[in-house]
């Protein structure tokens, strides 16, 4: 192992020892849990300091998705799995197409379920993986790494730069000057030392989840995927989601279950379409046309 890697890790707060858990191995179960809970409470505070950068990142994502581009997450280990999880949740929640938000993890599909630790050091494989999705100037890449130094992620960001992509970098340490050259927006969430030294699946993982939640949820809201605070563009692929569609329709229209069920069936289960049909008194085809004319934003169609 190069000594430079050893020196890089020494500088990271996520690799340093937490002074409040030095006697972790002698604590009772309750004391361990209380220590973890205390440390976890620091995460939202750290995320709050990065809100200006998260806002800029959301603006990049909205621009990309509006222009037919994609959000591409790239990470290793816990960070990679968080990106894949967030990408997987977008289609059922927002009816986005699976290609619009994608996740890449070092080690490939196997690494989603089983740790493939050495894969995070493979800079060449990062480029090979990304060549499969043909990055272009309409896309935005979000590299995610607690340490800020993972070779697979750094290589991915550099490849994205060569392809003219906008780049976001999410890290859980302080942001030195050399990191700024890797991305258009650096989201630094310094969560401090972990309860268990170096175990970045803990506070760093939680912080990453919170940030990625913000990136996609705020972006999808600005793209018209909700009305008030209701997910009106969900994909009703299960009984639970079909029931939720009817509940939302009834909440917004004041109608009974029978009317909600009838209109949603006529709308082929499309909640946004059903709402426009109800409020504008049009059929499904015309409702879809109105939504298209108004950028898919239900509020614009109803208020017009």
C-alpha positions as CSV (number, residue, x, y, z in Angstrom):
1,X,0.0,0.0,0.0
2,X,1.4,3.4,-0.9
3,X,2.3,5.5,2.1
4,X,0.3,8.4,0.6
5,X,-3.0,6.5,1.2
6,X,-2.0,6.0,4.9
7,X,-1.3,9.7,5.2
8,X,-4.6,10.7,3.4
9,X,-6.6,8.6,5.8
10,X,-4.9,10.1,8.8
11,X,-6.2,13.5,7.9
12,X,-9.9,12.4,7.8
13,X,-12.2,13.1,10.7
14,X,-14.2,10.0,9.8
15,X,-11.1,7.9,10.5
16,X,-10.2,9.6,13.8
17,X,-11.2,8.3,17.2
18,X,-14.2,9.6,19.0
19,X,-13.1,10.9,22.5
20,X,-16.6,10.1,23.9
21,X,-16.5,6.4,23.0
22,X,-13.0,5.5,23.9
23,X,-14.3,2.9,26.4
24,X,-17.0,1.5,23.9
25,X,-16.0,-2.1,24.6
26,X,-16.7,-1.8,28.3
27,X,-20.1,0.0,28.0
28,X,-23.4,-1.7,28.8
29,X,-25.8,-2.2,26.0
30,X,-27.8,0.8,27.1
31,X,-24.7,3.0,27.3
32,X,-23.7,1.9,23.7
33,X,-27.2,2.8,22.4
34,X,-27.2,6.2,24.2
35,X,-23.7,7.0,22.8
36,X,-24.9,6.1,19.3
37,X,-28.1,8.2,19.7
38,X,-26.1,11.2,20.9
39,X,-23.8,11.0,17.9
40,X,-26.7,10.5,15.5
41,X,-28.3,13.7,16.8
42,X,-25.4,15.7,15.4
43,X,-26.1,14.6,11.8
44,X,-29.0,16.9,10.9
45,X,-27.0,19.8,12.3
46,X,-24.1,19.0,10.0
47,X,-26.5,18.6,7.0
48,X,-28.0,22.0,7.8
49,X,-24.6,23.7,7.3
50,X,-24.6,22.4,3.7
51,X,-28.0,23.6,2.6
52,X,-26.7,26.3,0.3
53,X,-24.6,23.8,-1.6
54,X,-27.5,21.3,-1.6
55,X,-29.7,24.0,-3.1
56,X,-27.2,24.6,-5.9
57,X,-27.1,20.8,-6.6
58,X,-30.9,20.6,-6.8
59,X,-30.9,23.4,-9.4
60,X,-28.4,21.4,-11.5
61,X,-30.5,18.3,-11.2
62,X,-33.7,20.0,-12.2
63,X,-32.1,21.6,-15.2
64,X,-30.7,18.2,-16.3
65,X,-34.0,16.3,-15.9
66,X,-36.0,19.0,-17.6
67,X,-33.7,18.8,-20.6
68,X,-33.9,15.1,-20.9
69,X,-30.7,14.4,-19.0
70,X,-30.0,12.0,-16.1
71,X,-28.9,12.0,-12.5
72,X,-26.1,9.5,-12.2
73,X,-25.0,8.5,-8.7
74,X,-21.5,6.9,-8.3
75,X,-20.2,5.5,-5.0
76,X,-18.5,2.6,-3.3
77,X,-19.6,0.5,-0.3
78,X,-22.3,2.2,1.8
79,X,-22.2,5.4,-0.3
80,X,-22.8,3.4,-3.5
81,X,-25.7,1.5,-1.9
82,X,-27.3,4.7,-0.8
83,X,-27.2,6.1,-4.3
84,X,-28.7,2.9,-5.7
85,X,-31.4,2.9,-3.0
86,X,-32.3,6.5,-3.8
87,X,-32.4,5.8,-7.6
88,X,-34.6,2.7,-7.1
89,X,-37.2,4.6,-5.1
90,X,-37.7,7.4,-7.7
91,X,-39.9,5.5,-10.2
92,X,-42.6,4.3,-7.7
93,X,-42.6,7.6,-5.8
94,X,-42.5,10.0,-8.7
95,X,-43.3,7.9,-11.8
96,X,-39.9,8.9,-13.2
97,X,-38.4,6.6,-15.8
98,X,-35.8,4.1,-14.5
99,X,-33.1,5.7,-16.7
100,X,-33.6,9.2,-15.3
101,X,-31.9,8.5,-11.9
102,X,-29.3,5.7,-11.9
103,X,-26.8,4.4,-9.5
104,X,-23.4,2.9,-10.0
105,X,-21.3,1.1,-7.4
106,X,-17.8,-0.2,-7.5
107,X,-17.8,-3.9,-7.8
108,X,-21.0,-4.0,-9.8
109,X,-24.3,-5.6,-8.9
110,X,-22.7,-8.1,-6.5
111,X,-21.4,-5.3,-4.4
112,X,-25.0,-4.2,-3.6
113,X,-25.5,-7.3,-1.5
114,X,-22.0,-8.3,-0.5
115,X,-18.9,-6.2,0.2
116,X,-16.4,-6.1,-2.6
117,X,-13.8,-3.9,-0.8
118,X,-10.9,-3.8,-3.3
119,X,-13.2,-2.6,-6.1
120,X,-13.2,1.0,-4.7
121,X,-9.6,1.4,-5.7
122,X,-10.1,0.5,-9.4
123,X,-10.0,3.8,-11.3
124,X,-9.9,2.1,-14.7
125,X,-13.1,0.0,-14.0
126,X,-14.9,3.2,-13.1
127,X,-14.5,4.5,-16.6
128,X,-15.4,1.1,-18.1
129,X,-18.6,1.0,-16.0
130,X,-19.7,4.5,-17.0
131,X,-19.0,4.0,-20.7
132,X,-22.1,1.7,-20.6
133,X,-24.4,4.7,-20.0
134,X,-22.8,7.1,-22.6
135,X,-22.6,10.2,-20.5
136,X,-23.3,13.5,-22.3
137,X,-23.6,17.2,-21.6
138,X,-27.2,17.0,-20.4
139,X,-26.4,14.6,-17.5
140,X,-25.3,15.4,-14.0
141,X,-23.2,13.1,-12.0
142,X,-23.2,12.9,-8.2
143,X,-20.2,11.3,-6.7
144,X,-20.7,10.1,-3.1
145,X,-17.9,9.1,-0.7
146,X,-17.6,9.7,3.0
147,X,-13.8,9.9,2.8
148,X,-13.6,12.3,-0.2
149,X,-10.7,10.2,-1.6
150,X,-12.2,7.0,-3.0
151,X,-10.4,6.3,-6.3
152,X,-13.4,4.8,-8.1
153,X,-15.5,7.9,-7.4
154,X,-12.7,10.4,-8.2
155,X,-12.1,8.7,-11.5
156,X,-15.8,8.8,-12.3
157,X,-16.0,12.5,-11.7
158,X,-13.0,13.2,-13.9
159,X,-14.5,11.0,-16.6
160,X,-17.8,13.0,-16.3
161,X,-15.9,16.2,-16.6
162,X,-14.3,15.0,-19.9
163,X,-17.8,14.3,-21.2
164,X,-19.1,17.8,-20.3
165,X,-21.3,16.7,-17.4
166,X,-22.2,18.9,-14.5
167,X,-20.8,17.3,-11.3
168,X,-21.9,17.1,-7.6
169,X,-19.6,15.7,-4.9
170,X,-21.1,14.6,-1.6
171,X,-18.5,14.0,1.2
172,X,-18.6,13.6,5.0
173,X,-15.4,15.3,5.8
174,X,-14.1,18.9,5.5
175,X,-13.6,20.1,1.9
176,X,-10.0,21.0,1.0
177,X,-9.2,23.2,-2.0
178,X,-8.2,20.3,-4.3
179,X,-11.7,18.8,-4.0
180,X,-13.3,21.9,-5.4
181,X,-11.7,21.1,-8.8
182,X,-13.6,17.8,-9.0
183,X,-17.1,19.1,-9.1
184,X,-19.3,22.1,-9.8
185,X,-20.9,21.8,-6.4
186,X,-19.2,20.2,-3.3
187,X,-21.6,19.2,-0.5
188,X,-19.5,18.8,2.6
189,X,-21.2,17.3,5.6
190,X,-18.4,16.8,8.3
191,X,-20.1,14.5,10.8
192,X,-17.0,14.0,12.9
193,X,-15.6,10.7,14.3
194,X,-17.8,7.7,14.3
195,X,-18.8,5.9,17.5
196,X,-16.9,2.9,16.1
197,X,-13.8,4.4,14.6
198,X,-13.9,4.4,10.8
199,X,-17.3,2.7,10.4
200,X,-18.8,5.2,8.0
201,X,-21.9,3.2,7.5
202,X,-23.0,5.0,10.7
203,X,-23.2,8.8,10.9
204,X,-21.7,9.3,7.5
205,X,-24.2,6.8,6.0
206,X,-27.1,8.6,7.8
207,X,-25.9,12.0,6.5
208,X,-25.6,10.7,3.0
209,X,-29.1,9.3,3.1
210,X,-30.5,12.7,4.3
211,X,-28.6,14.6,1.5
212,X,-29.7,12.2,-1.3
213,X,-33.3,12.4,0.0
214,X,-33.1,16.1,-0.4
215,X,-31.6,16.1,-3.8
216,X,-34.2,13.9,-5.5
217,X,-37.2,14.9,-3.5
218,X,-36.7,18.7,-3.9
219,X,-35.9,18.1,-7.6
220,X,-39.0,16.1,-8.3
221,X,-41.2,18.6,-6.4
222,X,-39.9,21.4,-8.7
223,X,-40.6,19.2,-11.7
224,X,-44.3,19.0,-10.7
225,X,-44.3,15.6,-9.1
226,X,-46.4,16.8,-6.1
227,X,-49.5,18.9,-5.4
228,X,-49.5,20.6,-2.0
229,X,-47.5,18.0,-0.1
230,X,-49.1,15.0,-1.8
231,X,-47.3,12.6,-4.2
232,X,-49.7,13.0,-7.2
233,X,-47.4,11.3,-9.7
234,X,-46.8,8.0,-7.9
235,X,-46.8,4.8,-9.8
236,X,-49.6,2.7,-8.4
237,X,-48.0,-0.8,-8.8
238,X,-49.2,-2.4,-5.6
239,X,-52.5,-2.5,-3.6
240,X,-51.0,-0.1,-1.1
241,X,-50.1,2.4,-3.7
242,X,-53.5,2.1,-5.5
243,X,-55.2,2.7,-2.2
244,X,-53.0,5.7,-1.6
245,X,-53.9,7.1,-5.0
246,X,-57.6,6.9,-4.1
247,X,-57.0,8.4,-0.7
248,X,-55.1,11.4,-2.2
249,X,-57.8,11.9,-4.9
250,X,-60.5,11.9,-2.2
251,X,-58.5,14.2,0.0
252,X,-58.0,16.8,-2.8
253,X,-61.5,16.6,-4.4
254,X,-63.7,15.8,-1.4
255,X,-65.3,13.0,-3.4
256,X,-66.3,9.5,-2.1
257,X,-64.4,6.3,-2.8
258,X,-66.7,5.2,-5.6
259,X,-66.1,8.4,-7.6
260,X,-62.4,8.2,-7.0
261,X,-62.3,4.6,-8.1
262,X,-64.2,5.3,-11.3
263,X,-62.2,8.3,-12.4
264,X,-58.8,6.6,-11.6
265,X,-59.9,3.6,-13.7
266,X,-60.8,5.9,-16.6
267,X,-57.4,7.6,-16.2
268,X,-55.6,4.2,-16.3
269,X,-54.5,4.7,-12.8
270,X,-52.7,8.0,-13.5
271,X,-53.5,10.2,-10.5
272,X,-52.5,13.5,-12.1
273,X,-54.6,12.8,-15.1
274,X,-57.6,11.8,-12.8
275,X,-57.3,15.0,-10.9
276,X,-57.3,17.2,-14.0
277,X,-60.3,15.2,-15.3
278,X,-62.2,16.0,-12.1
279,X,-61.3,19.6,-11.7
280,X,-61.5,20.6,-15.4
281,X,-64.3,18.3,-16.5
282,X,-62.5,16.8,-19.4
283,X,-61.7,13.2,-20.5
284,X,-58.4,11.4,-20.0
285,X,-56.9,12.4,-23.3
286,X,-57.6,16.0,-22.9
287,X,-56.4,15.9,-19.3
288,X,-53.0,14.5,-20.5
289,X,-52.8,17.3,-23.2
290,X,-53.4,20.0,-20.5
291,X,-50.7,18.5,-18.3
292,X,-48.3,18.4,-21.2
293,X,-49.1,22.1,-22.0
294,X,-48.4,23.0,-18.4
295,X,-45.2,21.1,-17.9
296,X,-46.9,18.3,-15.9
297,X,-47.7,20.7,-13.1
298,X,-51.2,19.9,-11.7
299,X,-51.5,23.3,-9.9
300,X,-51.0,25.2,-13.1
301,X,-53.7,23.2,-14.9
302,X,-56.2,23.5,-12.1
303,X,-55.7,27.2,-11.5
304,X,-55.8,28.1,-15.2
